Amino acid sequence: MTDFFDRASELETEFREQALARHFEQWRQSGLSHCEDCGDPIPGARRAAIPSCTRCVLCQQLAEK
């Protein structure tokens, strides 16, 4: 009986890891709508030009210095 529960726990862990990986990959592909540093909205034109951007232009410039 223990083997059954161990296997169920393994499958649950595997399923959760796959779901998280899909979620973060989707997030990475689409980027954010708000800057991760200052919280201001990232303009749509910037998100369209750089889909994976996570910072507004100003914060990105500061990060690159």
Protein Blocks (a to p, Z undefined) as FASTA:
>chain_A
ZZmmmmmmmmmmmmmmmmmmmmmmmmmmnopabdfklopacdfklmmmmmmbcbdfklmm
mmmZZ
